[in-house]
Amino acid sequence: MKELLVERVKEIGCKLISLEIMPDHVHIFVEAHNLQQLQTE
């Protein structure tokens, strides 16, 4: 799962700040500058 999330963050042009995968949920913090572009994907 970690590899998939890291790959997707790169694909959409964001910077991964922090990622923590728990058994029942995920904490993911990203830096994103062009939010309009993200909303269309």
Buried (B, 14 or more C-beta within 10 A) or exposed (E): EEEEBEEBBEEEEBEBEEBEEEEEEEEBEBEEEEEEEEEEE
